[in-house]
Amino acid sequence: MEMGRVLGAVSLSVALAACGGAELIPRAAAPGAPTQGLTKCSIAASHGNPLVTEWPASEKANLEVRLREGAVAVAYSGCDMRIVPECRAGGGYQWLRTTVATDIIEIRNQDELYAKLPIGAVSLEGELRSSGKLAMQTTVAGQVRLTGIAVDAVPETPECTRATHLLSSMSIGAFKLRTGGKLEAGAGVNTPVGGAGVGTESSERLLREAGQMERCSESTDQAAHPDCRSPIQMFLTPLPWSRTQQVPQGTKRVDFVSGSGRIEWEVFAGGRPLCTTPCTRDVSAYTAFAMRESDESVSRPWPEIDVPALGGQSSAPHLEVRAQPTSMGLVVTGMTFTSLAGIAVVAGIPLTAVGFAKSDEPMRNAGLITGSIGIGVLIPAIWMMAAGRSYPEIHERGGLTVGPGFLRGSF
């Protein structure tokens, strides 16, 4: 009964967005696939919690219907997401009120647009170019969460295999999308955007909105307030078979893992977090990555590894990138012998020079022997330090090792 009230209000918010003034109408055009955005869309697909404020109203209406019928399966590719209504997995969604939270996401360039707002990014590129900045303000009152079914229980039927993810939960609330101007965080949930407490400029323009943020605090444990029930953010869980489906052209399926069970690594793509090991992501074949030790309290040399674009390393569609951490034993041993060898070389040079100058054969021989031993020890000692550095090891799924010979260290 109460769930029906929640879902009914989601439908109401969709209808208001679709029937409001011309300036507030969400564009329902299907996202295109421009060549420049393909790589960004592939990276965006790695994230399972997309904002859906810019999802077409028709899809939001379809979502409202499907929420009443059980678990929602979707086909998600980064910049595009569609519901797969033929997949009927059972289960249901339960409303859970949370502490009201307001957030502001500022977008200043195309990379940030695809990273922070992938669904709708294609249609917003023109607005971003003309205004120079987009600001999405969201207020969340709670979530609807899936109960009664696990991802592994979704039947692998022809209808369900068209989907890639299951909607495990969805944040509900209100949002405003503005272009240009200046918008600063810190406004209370009872302060309308553009009112007292929020810095604005005259060039700022409201592009679209749904719900009333000041009403979100009036939500109860039974239901969200009718004016605070717009879909804000989806949390998706990959379906088991989606990891074995064919990888789209221009992307690779990559297992990021740690070479040591004691160390976790954060993976970064384009300077932004992608995941923490162990994790599997479909990523652009033309994007370089960085892997950084997540435990900053432990001080080790070379805690970060640079991984070159994987498209130039292997043609295989599925790879494993294994982060091998710094070997402190090799590094310390190498440093010790480098120091001792350096002292021997430094001592041998003047002994040899003086021996030749004074025709002192014992001194000359002592210098040559000391210097030769120092050089002989110095070369393997330097190699030990280099071998002890952290490095990425790249394997094709199937056993072939692509690295680490030419990939060791940070480039």
C-alpha positions as CSV (number, residue, x, y, z in Angstrom):
1,M,0.0,0.0,0.0
2,E,2.7,2.5,1.1
3,M,4.9,1.3,-1.7
4,G,2.1,2.1,-4.2
5,R,2.1,5.7,-2.9
6,V,5.8,6.0,-3.4
7,L,5.7,4.6,-6.9
8,G,2.6,6.7,-7.7
9,A,4.5,9.8,-6.8
10,V,7.4,8.8,-9.0
11,S,4.9,8.7,-11.8
12,L,3.6,12.1,-10.8
13,S,7.1,13.7,-10.9
14,V,7.6,12.2,-14.3
15,A,4.4,13.6,-15.6
16,L,5.2,17.1,-14.1
17,A,8.6,17.0,-15.8
18,A,7.0,16.1,-19.1
19,C,4.2,18.6,-19.0
20,G,5.9,21.6,-17.4
21,G,7.0,24.8,-19.1
22,A,9.0,24.7,-22.2
23,E,12.2,25.7,-20.4
24,L,11.8,22.8,-17.9
25,I,11.0,20.0,-20.3
26,P,13.6,17.2,-20.2
27,R,14.8,16.4,-23.8
28,A,13.4,12.9,-24.6
29,A,15.6,12.4,-27.7
30,A,17.5,9.2,-27.6
31,P,21.2,9.7,-26.9
32,G,23.4,9.5,-30.0
33,A,26.8,8.0,-30.3
34,P,29.3,10.6,-31.5
35,T,32.8,9.3,-32.3
36,Q,34.4,11.7,-29.8
37,G,32.3,10.4,-27.0
38,L,32.8,6.6,-27.5
39,T,35.8,6.3,-25.3
40,K,34.3,8.4,-22.5
41,C,31.1,6.4,-22.7
42,S,33.1,3.1,-22.4
43,I,34.8,4.4,-19.3
44,A,31.5,5.6,-17.9
45,A,30.1,2.1,-18.3
46,S,32.5,1.0,-15.6
47,H,30.6,2.8,-13.0
48,G,27.5,1.1,-11.6
49,N,25.8,4.1,-9.9
50,P,24.8,6.6,-12.7
51,L,22.8,9.7,-12.0
52,V,19.5,9.4,-14.0
53,T,18.2,13.0,-13.7
54,E,18.8,13.4,-17.4
55,W,17.1,10.1,-18.4
56,P,14.3,10.6,-20.9
57,A,10.9,11.1,-19.3
58,S,9.6,8.1,-21.3
59,E,12.1,5.8,-19.7
60,K,11.3,7.2,-16.2
61,A,7.6,6.4,-16.8
62,N,8.6,2.9,-17.9
63,L,10.6,2.6,-14.7
64,E,7.7,3.6,-12.5
65,V,5.6,0.8,-14.0
66,R,8.3,-1.8,-13.7
67,L,9.1,-1.0,-10.1
68,R,5.6,-2.2,-9.2
69,E,6.1,-5.5,-11.0
70,G,9.4,-6.7,-9.4
71,A,13.1,-6.5,-10.0
72,V,14.1,-4.1,-12.9
73,A,16.7,-5.3,-15.4
74,V,18.5,-2.8,-17.6
75,A,20.9,-2.7,-20.5
76,Y,23.5,-0.2,-19.6
77,S,26.4,1.0,-21.8
78,G,27.6,4.1,-20.1
79,C,25.9,6.9,-22.0
80,D,22.7,5.0,-22.7
81,M,20.5,2.9,-20.5
82,R,17.2,1.2,-21.3
83,I,14.9,-1.1,-19.3
84,V,14.5,-4.7,-20.4
85,P,10.8,-5.2,-19.5
86,E,10.7,-8.8,-20.9
87,C,13.0,-9.9,-18.1
88,R,10.7,-10.7,-15.1
89,A,12.9,-11.9,-12.2
90,G,10.5,-11.4,-9.2
91,G,11.3,-9.7,-5.9
92,G,10.2,-6.1,-5.1
93,Y,11.3,-2.7,-3.9
94,Q,11.0,-1.3,-0.4
95,W,11.1,2.4,0.6
96,L,13.8,3.3,3.2
97,R,14.0,6.9,4.5
98,T,17.5,8.3,5.0
99,T,19.0,11.5,6.3
100,V,18.2,14.3,3.9
101,A,21.3,15.1,1.9
102,T,22.0,17.9,-0.6
103,D,24.9,17.8,-3.1
104,I,26.1,20.0,-5.9
105,I,28.0,18.6,-8.8
106,E,29.8,21.2,-11.0
107,I,30.8,20.3,-14.6
108,R,33.2,22.6,-16.4
109,N,34.4,20.5,-19.4
110,Q,33.5,17.6,-21.6
111,D,35.6,15.0,-19.6
112,E,33.8,16.0,-16.4
113,L,30.4,15.8,-18.2
114,Y,30.9,12.2,-19.3
115,A,32.4,11.2,-15.9
116,K,29.7,12.8,-13.7
117,L,26.6,12.8,-15.8
118,P,27.1,10.1,-18.6
119,I,23.4,9.5,-19.1
120,G,22.4,12.7,-20.9
121,A,26.0,13.8,-21.6
122,V,25.5,13.7,-25.4
123,S,22.5,16.0,-25.3
124,L,24.1,18.4,-22.8
125,E,27.3,19.0,-24.7
126,G,25.9,22.0,-26.6
127,E,24.6,23.6,-23.3
128,L,28.1,23.1,-21.7
129,R,29.9,24.7,-24.7
130,S,27.6,27.7,-24.7
131,S,27.4,28.4,-21.0
132,G,30.8,27.2,-19.9
133,K,29.5,25.4,-16.8
134,L,26.7,23.1,-15.6
135,A,25.7,22.7,-12.0
136,M,23.5,19.8,-10.9
137,Q,22.0,20.2,-7.4
138,T,20.4,17.1,-5.9
139,T,18.5,16.5,-2.6
140,V,17.9,12.9,-1.6
141,A,15.3,11.8,1.0
142,G,15.7,8.0,0.8
143,Q,16.0,5.0,-1.4
144,V,13.9,2.2,-2.8
145,R,15.8,-1.1,-2.4
146,L,15.4,-4.5,-4.0
147,T,14.4,-7.3,-1.7
148,G,13.3,-10.9,-2.3
149,I,15.8,-11.9,-5.0
150,A,19.6,-12.0,-5.4
151,V,21.5,-11.3,-8.7
152,D,22.5,-14.9,-9.1
153,A,18.9,-15.9,-8.9
154,V,17.9,-14.0,-12.1
155,P,17.1,-16.6,-14.7
156,E,19.4,-16.9,-17.7
157,T,16.5,-16.8,-20.2
158,P,16.8,-15.2,-23.7
159,E,14.8,-12.3,-22.4
160,C,17.0,-11.6,-19.4
161,T,20.3,-12.1,-21.2
162,R,19.5,-8.9,-23.1
163,A,20.1,-7.1,-19.9
164,T,23.5,-6.3,-18.3
165,H,22.6,-5.1,-14.8
166,L,19.9,-5.4,-12.1
167,L,18.6,-2.3,-10.3
168,S,19.5,-3.0,-6.7
169,S,18.5,0.4,-5.3
170,M,17.6,3.9,-6.4
171,S,17.9,7.2,-4.6
172,I,14.7,9.3,-4.5
173,G,14.5,13.1,-4.1
174,A,14.5,16.4,-6.1
175,F,17.0,18.1,-8.4
176,K,17.8,21.3,-10.3
177,L,20.1,21.6,-13.3
178,R,21.5,25.1,-14.0
179,T,23.8,26.5,-16.6
180,G,26.4,29.2,-16.2
181,G,26.7,31.5,-13.3
182,K,28.1,30.6,-9.9
183,L,26.6,28.0,-7.6
184,E,28.2,27.1,-4.2
185,A,27.5,24.3,-1.9
186,G,26.2,25.0,1.6
187,A,22.6,25.8,1.0
188,G,20.2,24.1,3.5
189,V,17.5,21.8,2.3
190,N,14.9,24.4,3.1
191,T,16.6,27.1,0.9
192,P,15.5,27.2,-2.7
193,V,18.3,27.4,-5.3
194,G,18.9,31.0,-6.2
195,G,17.6,32.3,-2.8
196,A,19.3,33.5,0.3
197,G,22.4,31.6,1.2
198,V,23.4,30.5,-2.3
199,G,25.8,32.6,-4.4
200,T,24.5,33.3,-7.9
201,E,25.1,35.5,-10.9
202,S,22.7,37.0,-13.4
203,S,24.0,34.7,-16.2
204,E,22.8,31.6,-14.3
205,R,19.8,29.9,-15.9
206,L,17.6,27.1,-14.7
207,L,17.6,24.4,-17.4
208,R,15.3,21.9,-15.7
209,E,14.1,20.6,-12.4
210,A,11.9,18.0,-10.7
211,G,10.4,18.1,-7.2
212,Q,10.8,20.6,-4.4
213,M,13.9,20.3,-2.3
214,E,12.5,22.0,0.7
215,R,9.8,19.3,0.9
216,C,12.3,16.4,1.2
217,S,12.7,16.9,4.9
218,E,8.9,16.2,5.3
219,S,9.4,12.6,4.2
220,T,8.4,9.8,6.6
221,D,9.4,6.2,7.3
222,Q,6.3,5.2,5.3
223,A,6.8,7.3,2.2
224,A,8.7,10.2,0.6
225,H,6.9,13.5,0.3
226,P,5.0,13.7,-3.0
227,D,7.2,16.6,-4.1
228,C,10.4,14.8,-3.3
229,R,10.1,11.5,-5.3
230,S,12.0,12.0,-8.5
231,P,14.6,9.3,-9.5
232,I,18.0,10.7,-8.8
233,Q,20.6,7.9,-8.9
234,M,20.6,4.2,-9.7
235,F,22.8,1.6,-8.1
236,L,23.3,-1.2,-10.5
237,T,24.7,-4.7,-10.0
238,P,26.1,-6.6,-13.0
239,L,24.3,-9.7,-14.0
240,P,26.6,-12.9,-14.0
241,W,26.5,-13.3,-17.8
242,S,27.2,-9.7,-18.6
243,R,30.9,-10.3,-17.8
244,T,31.1,-13.0,-20.5
245,Q,29.3,-11.1,-23.2
246,Q,31.2,-9.8,-26.2
247,V,33.3,-6.7,-25.4
248,P,32.2,-3.7,-27.5
249,Q,34.7,-2.6,-30.2
250,G,37.3,-0.2,-28.8
251,T,37.0,-1.5,-25.3
252,K,38.7,-4.3,-23.3
253,R,37.4,-6.3,-20.3
254,V,40.1,-6.0,-17.7
255,D,40.6,-7.7,-14.3
256,F,42.5,-5.4,-12.0
257,V,44.1,-7.5,-9.3
258,S,46.9,-7.2,-6.7
259,G,50.1,-9.2,-6.8
260,S,50.0,-9.3,-3.0
261,G,47.0,-10.4,-0.9
262,R,47.9,-7.8,1.7
263,I,47.8,-4.8,-0.5
264,E,44.8,-3.1,-2.2
265,W,45.3,-0.8,-5.2
266,E,43.1,2.0,-6.3
267,V,42.7,2.2,-10.1
268,F,42.5,5.6,-11.8
269,A,41.4,6.3,-15.4
270,G,41.9,9.8,-16.7
271,G,42.8,11.0,-13.2
272,R,39.5,9.9,-11.6
273,P,38.9,6.8,-9.5
274,L,37.7,3.7,-11.4
275,C,37.7,0.9,-8.8
276,T,39.7,-0.8,-6.0
277,T,41.3,-4.2,-6.6
278,P,40.1,-6.8,-7.2
279,C,37.6,-5.5,-9.8
280,T,36.6,-6.1,-13.4
281,R,35.8,-3.3,-15.7
282,D,35.1,-2.7,-19.4
283,V,37.5,0.1,-20.3
284,S,38.7,2.0,-23.4
285,A,41.6,0.3,-25.2
286,Y,43.1,3.8,-25.7
287,T,43.1,5.0,-22.1
288,A,46.2,4.9,-19.8
289,F,45.7,4.0,-16.1
290,A,47.3,4.5,-12.8
291,M,47.3,2.1,-9.9
292,R,48.0,3.5,-6.4
293,E,48.4,1.7,-3.1
294,S,45.2,2.5,-1.1
295,D,46.8,2.3,2.3
296,E,48.6,5.6,2.6
297,S,49.7,5.0,6.2
298,V,52.3,2.5,5.0
299,S,55.3,4.3,3.5
300,R,56.9,2.4,0.6
301,P,58.9,3.7,-2.3
302,W,57.1,3.7,-5.7
303,P,53.5,3.3,-4.3
304,E,52.1,4.2,-7.7
305,I,52.2,2.4,-11.0
306,D,51.5,3.8,-14.5
307,V,49.8,1.4,-17.0
308,P,50.0,2.3,-20.6
309,A,46.9,2.1,-22.9
310,L,46.1,-1.6,-23.2
311,G,45.2,-1.5,-26.9
312,G,48.9,-1.1,-27.7
313,Q,49.9,-4.1,-25.6
314,S,47.6,-6.9,-26.8
315,S,44.8,-7.5,-29.2
316,A,43.0,-9.9,-26.8
317,P,39.6,-8.6,-25.6
318,H,40.0,-9.8,-22.0
319,L,43.2,-8.9,-20.0
320,E,44.4,-9.1,-16.5
321,V,46.5,-6.3,-15.0
322,R,48.3,-7.4,-11.9
323,A,49.9,-4.8,-9.7
324,Q,53.2,-6.1,-8.3
325,P,54.2,-4.1,-5.2
326,T,57.6,-2.8,-4.3
327,S,59.9,-5.6,-3.1
328,M,61.5,-4.0,0.0
329,G,64.0,-6.9,0.3
330,L,65.4,-6.3,-3.2
331,V,65.3,-2.5,-2.9
332,V,67.1,-2.5,0.5
333,T,69.7,-5.0,-0.6
334,G,70.3,-3.2,-3.8
335,M,70.7,0.1,-1.9
336,T,73.1,-1.4,0.5
337,F,75.4,-2.9,-2.1
338,T,75.1,0.2,-4.3
339,S,76.5,2.2,-1.4
340,L,79.3,-0.2,-0.7
341,A,80.2,-0.5,-4.4
342,G,80.1,3.2,-4.8
343,I,82.6,3.6,-2.0
344,A,84.9,1.0,-3.6
345,V,84.7,2.8,-7.0
346,V,85.4,6.2,-5.4
347,A,88.4,4.7,-3.5
348,G,89.7,2.9,-6.5
349,I,89.8,5.8,-8.9
350,P,92.3,8.0,-6.9
351,L,94.5,4.9,-6.0
352,T,94.7,4.0,-9.6
353,A,95.5,7.6,-10.7
354,V,98.2,8.1,-8.1
355,G,99.7,4.6,-8.9
356,F,100.1,5.5,-12.5
357,A,101.4,9.0,-11.8
358,K,104.1,7.7,-9.4
359,S,104.7,4.5,-11.2
360,D,103.7,2.7,-8.0
361,E,102.6,-0.7,-9.2
362,P,101.2,-2.0,-5.9
363,M,99.1,1.2,-5.5
364,R,98.0,1.0,-9.1
365,N,97.0,-2.6,-8.8
366,A,95.1,-2.0,-5.6
367,G,93.2,0.8,-7.2
368,L,92.4,-1.3,-10.3
369,I,91.2,-4.2,-8.2
370,T,89.2,-2.1,-5.8
371,G,87.5,-0.2,-8.6
372,S,86.8,-3.3,-10.7
373,I,85.2,-5.0,-7.7
374,G,83.1,-1.9,-7.0
375,I,81.9,-1.7,-10.7
376,G,81.2,-5.4,-10.7
377,V,79.0,-5.1,-7.6
378,L,77.4,-1.8,-8.6
379,I,75.8,-3.1,-11.8
380,P,73.8,-6.0,-10.2
381,A,73.0,-3.8,-7.2
382,I,71.4,-1.2,-9.4
383,W,69.5,-4.0,-11.2
384,M,68.2,-5.2,-7.8
385,M,66.8,-1.8,-7.0
386,A,65.2,-1.5,-10.4
387,A,63.8,-5.1,-10.1
388,G,62.4,-4.3,-6.7
389,R,60.2,-1.4,-7.9
390,S,56.4,-1.8,-8.3
391,Y,55.3,-2.7,-11.8
392,P,52.2,-3.8,-13.7
393,E,52.1,-7.4,-15.0
394,I,49.7,-7.8,-18.0
395,H,48.3,-11.2,-18.9
396,E,46.0,-12.2,-21.6
397,R,43.1,-14.3,-20.2
398,G,44.3,-17.7,-21.2
399,G,47.9,-17.6,-19.9
400,L,50.1,-15.4,-22.1
401,T,52.0,-12.8,-20.2
402,V,52.3,-9.5,-22.0
403,G,54.5,-7.9,-19.3
404,P,56.3,-7.0,-17.2
405,G,59.6,-6.9,-19.0
406,F,59.0,-3.6,-20.8
407,L,56.4,-2.3,-18.3
408,R,58.3,-2.3,-15.0
409,G,58.3,0.8,-12.8
410,S,56.6,4.1,-13.3
411,F,56.8,5.7,-16.7
